[in-house]
Amino acid sequence: MDASRTALRKGHDVTVYYRKTFENMPANSLEVDEAREEGVKFCLFEVPVAIEGHEAVMRKCENVVRPDGRISTKMIEGSDHKVPFDNMLVAISASIDTTIFGQAAPEIKGGRITADERQQTSLPGVFIAGDLILGPATVVEAVASAKTAVAGIMEYLGI
C-alpha cells in the first residue's frame, strides 16, 4: 500500500489488482482504506497471468465453495483481457512465481531469483528487492534492500 500511495502522490495513475476480496487482502485494512480515500483504484478478483510488452494479461477470478465447505478462489478460463501500463510494482505471494514473465523468466538458482550487486536480475531493467532477494527478513533489511534496488534502477535509467 505504501508503494501505491507514494506513486499516486508522485502524480501516477495507480490501480491495485487483487485476486480476492478486500477482506482477504493481506494489507492492513486501515492502509487500504486510506489508499482508497487518496484515490488509489482497486480491481478485485483479477490476477496477472502474463506480461506482454507494456500490457498485463489479466484473468478474472471467482470464489467457489469446495466440497468441504471452505471457500477458495479460482481463475476463470477465457476471461483474459489486457491492461496497458507504464510501470508495474509486483507484490505477489511468499513463493517465487516467474510465470508472469512468460518465456523470458529471470534466472533462478537455489530457489531464488539471481541478481547482481545493484539487484538487477538476468532480465535487463528488472530489479528485485526485499524477500525476493533476502528471503524472509526484517523490515529494516527490506528497506535497505529497496534502497539498493532504487540506486540500481537510477543508475540503469541514467538518473
Buried (B, 14 or more C-beta within 10 A) or exposed (E): BEEBBEBBEEEEEBEBBBBBEEEEBEBEEEBBEEBBEEEBEBBBBBBBBBBEEEEBBBBBBEEEEEEEEEEEBEBEEEEEEEBEBEEEEEBEEEEBEBEBBEEEBBEEEEEBBBBEEBBBBBBEEBBBBBBBBBEEEEEEBBEBBBEBBBEBBEEBEEE
